[in-house]
Amino acid sequence: MKANINDRVRVVLTEAGAKHLTAEYEKRGYTFAGPFYGGSKYEDSLWPLANLFGPALRNGFDIPFDKCQIEILEDE
């Protein structure tokens, strides 16, 4: 399977992921209907997802995505 950084993706957030995403949105001044919660689904292109969660994707950190999965969405 190949992925393009512009592909649309979906993740299910863990509690740690929801806290991280809410904090990133607030820090960057993004407008959103947050806060996010564990179990929330989040969709975006792959590159902004990597940009937002890059600091949280480290060995020993709490996992931000349920089952460590990123779902690549089919083109509509």
Protein Blocks (a to p, Z undefined) as FASTA:
>chain_A
ZZdfkbccdddddfklmmmmmmmmmmnopacfbdcdehiacdddfklmmmmmmmmmcghi
acfbghhiacddddZZ
